[in-house]
Amino acid sequence: AVVSTQSTGETVFAMLVEITERAMAHTRSPQVLVVGGVGCNLRLQEMLAQMADQRGASLCATDDRYCIDNGAMIAHTGNLMFEKGMHTSIEESAVTQRFRTDEVHIAWRS
């Protein structure tokens, strides 16, 4: 079967919107901030805006200057963790590609 790129993209964006909506419900957040390379995509921004509107939430979509790389956000998160005393040695660190973000303990918010 041949799958068009457009329908594949729509499916991926629908999945991202669903995951974002679950995260908003889990954290009781009234806001969505879309960043990173994929955050430049106007169709994704449109879909997220529609979902946010249905939830009575707001969407903040940054412009292209801030949608290039998530490195700064990763560094900021690391700094928040460090300030709360969360330290991981190189020997204890690992990369988990299928890490579930809904299973993360966010110590700097408690």
N, CA, C and O of each residue as an XYZ file, in Angstrom:
440
protein
N       0.842     -1.185      0.000
C       0.000      0.000      0.000
C       0.877      1.234      0.000
O       1.922      1.268      0.649
N       0.447      2.240     -0.726
C       1.177      3.500     -0.800
C       0.521      4.493      0.143
O      -0.693      4.696      0.101
N       1.328      5.107      0.990
C       0.836      6.106      1.933
C       1.401      7.444      1.528
O       2.612      7.582      1.356
N       0.542      8.429      1.373
C       1.030      9.744      0.969
C       1.740     10.417      2.127
O       1.433     10.164      3.292
N       2.692     11.275      1.798
C       3.436     12.008      2.821
C       2.508     12.895      3.629
O       2.670     13.017      4.843
N       1.540     13.514      2.973
C       0.628     14.407      3.679
C      -0.170     13.657      4.735
O      -0.300     14.141      5.859
N      -0.706     12.494      4.404
C      -1.493     11.766      5.398
C      -0.611     11.252      6.529
O      -1.051     11.183      7.676
N       0.630     10.892      6.212
C       1.554     10.465      7.258
C       1.859     11.628      8.200
O       1.879     11.463      9.419
N       2.095     12.799      7.625
C       2.355     13.980      8.435
C       1.175     14.337      9.313
O       1.352     14.672     10.484
N      -0.022     14.271      8.767
C      -1.228     14.556      9.546
C      -1.369     13.568     10.698
O      -1.752     13.947     11.805
N      -1.061     12.307     10.436
C      -1.153     11.287     11.483
C      -0.153     11.559     12.589
O      -0.492     11.473     13.769
N       1.074     11.885     12.220
C       2.099     12.190     13.220
C       1.697     13.409     14.034
O       1.835     13.409     15.257
N       1.205     14.439     13.376
C       0.782     15.641     14.098
C      -0.392     15.339     15.020
O      -0.446     15.849     16.139
N      -1.330     14.518     14.566
C      -2.462     14.138     15.419
C      -1.970     13.413     16.669
O      -2.502     13.612     17.761
N      -0.951     12.574     16.500
C      -0.381     11.876     17.658
C       0.270     12.869     18.616
O       0.112     12.753     19.831
N       0.999     13.845     18.077
C       1.639     14.855     18.922
C       0.598     15.686     19.670
O       0.784     16.018     20.841
N      -0.485     16.016     18.995
C      -1.549     16.790     19.641
C      -2.188     15.970     20.762
O      -2.458     16.495     21.842
N      -2.428     14.687     20.506
C      -3.025     13.832     21.543
C      -2.113     13.708     22.756
O      -2.578     13.791     23.892
N      -0.835     13.513     22.526
C       0.118     13.408     23.640
C       0.180     14.721     24.413
O       0.255     14.723     25.641
N       0.149     15.825     23.693
C       0.172     17.140     24.340
C      -1.074     17.349     25.188
O      -0.996     17.876     26.298
N      -2.223     16.934     24.662
C      -3.465     17.078     25.424
C      -3.428     16.235     26.692
O      -3.892     16.674     27.744
N      -2.880     15.032     26.598
C      -2.747     14.185     27.797
C      -1.821     14.836     28.814
O      -2.103     14.830     30.013
N      -0.717     15.397     28.335
C       0.230     16.060     29.239
C      -0.429     17.251     29.927
O      -0.212     17.483     31.116
N      -1.231     18.001     29.182
C      -1.937     19.136     29.775
C      -2.906     18.676     30.854
O      -3.010     19.299     31.910
N      -3.613     17.587     30.586
C      -4.542     17.062     31.581
C      -3.791     16.558     32.807
O      -4.217     16.788     33.939
N      -2.681     15.875     32.582
C      -1.889     15.302     33.680
C      -1.306     16.397     34.577
O      -1.255     16.244     35.797
N      -0.869     17.492     33.971
C      -0.236     18.573     34.735
C      -1.193     19.711     35.055
O      -0.831     20.673     35.732
N      -2.424     19.587     34.555
C      -3.438     20.636     34.721
C      -2.955     21.979     34.188
O      -3.226     23.029     34.771
N      -2.244     21.927     33.081
C      -1.695     23.141     32.490
C      -2.703     23.818     31.571
O      -3.344     23.152     30.759
N      -2.848     25.127     31.692
C      -3.747     25.861     30.803
C      -3.024     26.418     29.573
O      -3.593     27.208     28.820
N      -1.770     26.002     29.375
C      -0.973     26.561     28.286
C      -0.200     25.478     27.560
O       0.169     24.455     28.135
N       0.037     25.734     26.264
C       0.897     24.881     25.452
C       1.969     25.778     24.862
O       1.665     26.842     24.322
N       3.216     25.358     24.962
C       4.323     26.064     24.328
C       4.924     25.110     23.310
O       5.421     24.046     23.679
N       4.886     25.468     22.054
C       5.446     24.607     21.017
C       6.757     25.223     20.540
O       6.814     26.380     20.125
N       7.801     24.412     20.614
C       9.151     24.851     20.264
C       9.863     23.724     19.536
O       9.271     22.677     19.276
N      11.119     23.933     19.211
C      11.884     22.911     18.517
C      11.650     23.000     17.023
O      10.796     23.758     16.563
N      12.399     22.235     16.282
C      12.329     22.282     14.830
C      10.939     22.051     14.276
O      10.499     22.765     13.376
N      10.247     21.058     14.808
C       8.910     20.764     14.307
C       7.914     21.851     14.695
O       6.849     21.967     14.089
N       8.259     22.640     15.697
C       7.389     23.731     16.126
C       7.228     24.814     15.076
O       6.313     25.631     15.180
N       8.088     24.845     14.070
C       7.967     25.814     12.975
C       6.810     25.482     12.046
O       6.345     26.342     11.298
N       6.346     24.242     12.090
C       5.329     23.801     11.146
C       3.981     24.451     11.466
O       3.419     24.249     12.542
N       3.480     25.227     10.520
C       2.231     25.965     10.741
C       1.030     25.043     10.877
O       0.089     25.365     11.603
N       1.040     23.902     10.196
C      -0.080     22.960     10.324
C      -0.134     22.402     11.739
O      -1.215     22.300     12.319
N       1.013     22.040     12.303
C       1.042     21.546     13.681
C       0.567     22.636     14.635
O      -0.197     22.358     15.559
N       1.004     23.853     14.424
C       0.559     24.960     15.272
C      -0.954     25.133     15.186
O      -1.611     25.389     16.195
N      -1.505     24.993     13.981
C      -2.956     25.113     13.785
C      -3.697     24.015     14.554
O      -4.703     24.287     15.209
N      -3.204     22.783     14.477
C      -3.854     21.666     15.160
C      -3.763     21.827     16.677
O      -4.728     21.554     17.392
N      -2.601     22.271     17.167
C      -2.441     22.489     18.608
C      -3.332     23.637     19.089
O      -3.897     23.573     20.181
N      -3.455     24.674     18.281
C      -4.310     25.810     18.645
C      -5.760     25.377     18.761
O      -6.469     25.805     19.672
N      -6.203     24.534     17.845
C      -7.586     24.039     17.889
C      -7.822     23.222     19.156
O      -8.843     23.391     19.823
N      -6.880     22.335     19.490
C      -7.003     21.523     20.702
C      -6.998     22.416     21.940
O      -7.814     22.235     22.844
N      -6.079     23.378     21.978
C      -5.986     24.272     23.137
C      -7.279     25.072     23.295
O      -7.779     25.243     24.407
N      -7.810     25.555     22.188
C      -9.056     26.312     22.229
C     -10.201     25.467     22.782
O     -11.012     25.960     23.566
N     -10.271     24.198     22.378
C     -11.323     23.307     22.872
C     -11.199     23.053     24.369
O     -12.195     22.773     25.035
N      -9.981     23.148     24.901
C      -9.743     22.947     26.335
C      -9.803     24.253     27.118
O      -9.647     24.242     28.339
N     -10.024     25.360     26.451
C     -10.002     26.652     27.133
C      -8.594     27.051     27.517
O      -8.394     27.781     28.488
N      -7.627     26.583     26.771
C      -6.210     26.837     27.055
C      -5.645     27.771     25.986
O      -6.318     28.118     25.016
N      -4.405     28.161     26.189
C      -3.751     29.029     25.211
C      -2.540     28.323     24.616
O      -1.914     27.475     25.253
N      -2.229     28.693     23.384
C      -1.060     28.165     22.678
C      -0.073     29.286     22.481
O      -0.431     30.371     22.024
N       1.167     29.023     22.826
C       2.256     29.957     22.560
C       3.178     29.273     21.560
O       3.827     28.278     21.884
N       3.234     29.803     20.363
C       4.108     29.257     19.325
C       5.196     30.278     19.051
O       4.911     31.411     18.663
N       6.422     29.881     19.250
C       7.533     30.808     19.047
C       7.849     30.925     17.559
O       7.457     30.078     16.757
N       8.551     31.972     17.213
C       8.914     32.141     15.807
C      10.177     31.325     15.489
O      10.754     30.673     16.358
N      10.575     31.384     14.238
C      11.675     30.544     13.748
C      12.984     30.721     14.519
O      13.797     29.797     14.563
N      13.200     31.877     15.122
C      14.452     32.095     15.866
C      14.601     31.124     17.025
O      15.721     30.796     17.417
N      13.475     30.656     17.585
C      13.514     29.801     18.760
C      13.073     28.367     18.468
O      12.949     27.558     19.387
N      12.841     28.055     17.219
C      12.357     26.724     16.845
C      13.425     25.909     16.127
O      13.102     25.093     15.264
N      14.655     26.112     16.461
C      15.721     25.437     15.727
C      16.242     24.224     16.488
O      16.402     23.155     15.899
N      16.506     24.365     17.766
C      17.161     23.310     18.514
C      16.661     23.325     19.956
O      16.422     24.391     20.524
N      16.508     22.166     20.532
C      16.052     22.058     21.914
C      17.205     22.057     22.916
O      16.975     21.836     24.105
N      18.417     22.294     22.474
C      19.583     22.248     23.352
C      19.476     23.167     24.553
O      19.827     22.771     25.665
N      19.001     24.382     24.352
C      18.878     25.333     25.464
C      17.851     24.853     26.479
O      18.045     25.017     27.684
N      16.752     24.256     25.999
C      15.728     23.760     26.915
C      16.239     22.560     27.709
O      15.939     22.417     28.894
N      17.006     21.708     27.054
C      17.587     20.558     27.746
C      18.569     21.045     28.811
O      18.579     20.531     29.929
N      19.388     22.029     28.467
C      20.342     22.584     29.432
C      19.614     23.231     30.607
O      20.037     23.076     31.752
N      18.539     23.946     30.343
C      17.764     24.594     31.420
C      17.170     23.535     32.357
O      17.217     23.682     33.578
N      16.620     22.483     31.784
C      16.067     21.396     32.600
C      17.156     20.772     33.456
O      16.942     20.506     34.639
N      18.319     20.536     32.868
C      19.447     20.002     33.631
C      19.843     20.917     34.772
O      20.164     20.449     35.864
N      19.822     22.216     34.527
C      20.161     23.171     35.581
C      19.127     23.140     36.702
O      19.491     23.190     37.876
N      17.834     23.058     36.352
C      16.794     22.955     37.383
C      17.004     21.703     38.234
O      16.878     21.746     39.458
N      17.322     20.602     37.582
C      17.559     19.351     38.306
C      18.775     19.495     39.227
O      18.734     19.074     40.383
N      19.847     20.085     38.717
C      21.067     20.268     39.498
C      20.801     21.132     40.734
O      21.270     20.829     41.831
N      20.037     22.215     40.534
C      19.723     23.108     41.654
C      18.899     22.418     42.736
O      18.971     22.808     43.902
N      18.122     21.404     42.375
C      17.331     20.644     43.347
C      18.099     19.444     43.906
O      17.521     18.606     44.599
N      19.384     19.359     43.609
C      20.199     18.296     44.172
C      20.152     16.984     43.410
O      20.620     15.961     43.911
N      19.604     16.996     42.229
C      19.548     15.776     41.419
C      20.841     15.680     40.610
O      21.077     16.483     39.707
N      21.659     14.711     40.934
C      22.941     14.545     40.267
C      23.038     13.104     39.761
O      22.648     12.173     40.467
N      23.552     12.917     38.553
C      23.756     11.595     37.985
C      25.176     11.515     37.463
O      25.585     12.318     36.625
N      25.921     10.551     37.957
C      27.285     10.390     37.466
C      27.248      9.839     36.043
O      26.250      9.261     35.612
N      28.340     10.027     35.332
C      28.434      9.509     33.965
C      28.216      8.000     33.966
O      27.559      7.471     33.070
N      28.754      7.309     34.949
C      28.628      5.848     35.019
C      27.170      5.401     35.200
O      26.779      4.331     34.735
N      26.378      6.228     35.877
C      24.974      5.885     36.131
C      24.030      6.365     35.025
O      22.864      5.974     34.985
N      24.532      7.202     34.141
C      23.660      7.775     33.119
C      23.459      6.807     31.954
O      24.301      5.950     31.685
N      22.342      6.962     31.280
C      22.018      6.114     30.137
C      21.011      6.838     29.249
O      20.365      7.794     29.678
N      20.888      6.381     28.036
C      19.911      6.920     27.101
C      18.836      5.862     26.894
O      19.134      4.708     26.587
N      17.604      6.264     27.063
C      16.473      5.363     26.851
C      15.593      5.964     25.763
O      14.884      6.939     26.012
N      15.628      5.399     24.565
C      14.878      5.963     23.446
C      13.372      5.898     23.659
O      12.649      6.768     23.173
N      12.893      4.914     24.355
C      11.456      4.762     24.546
C      11.018      5.247     25.932
O      10.052      4.737     26.499
N      11.729      6.224     26.462
C      11.437      6.772     27.772
C      10.083      7.456     27.736
O       9.824      8.278     26.856
N       9.225      7.126     28.678
C       7.885      7.720     28.739
C       7.926      8.987     29.593
O       8.254      8.941     30.779
N       7.596     10.092     28.983
C       7.653     11.363     29.712
C       6.610     11.445     30.821
O       6.767     12.234     31.753
N       5.552     10.648     30.737
C       4.553     10.681     31.811
C       5.004      9.897     33.041
O       4.294      9.870     34.046
N       6.170      9.260     32.977
C       6.704      8.538     34.125
C       7.860      9.281     34.798
O       8.536      8.731     35.667
N       8.079     10.518     34.396
C       9.179     11.309     34.939
C       8.754     11.971     36.230
O       7.699     12.602     36.293
N       9.574     11.831     37.264
C       9.337     12.558     38.512
C       9.948     13.938     38.359
O      11.156     14.064     38.164
N       9.128     14.968     38.445
C       9.601     16.332     38.268
C       9.867     16.937     39.635
O       9.011     17.609     40.210
N      11.056     16.691     40.141
C      11.413     17.071     41.513
C      11.448     18.572     41.730
O      11.185     19.036     42.840
N      11.765     19.340     40.704
C      11.882     20.785     40.899
C      10.536     21.478     40.982
O      10.484     22.683     41.229
N       9.441     20.747     40.783
C       8.105     21.334     40.951
C       7.484     20.992     42.301
O       6.461     21.566     42.672
N       8.077     20.084     43.025
C       7.451     19.672     44.294
C       8.005     20.433     45.467
O       7.586     20.208     46.602
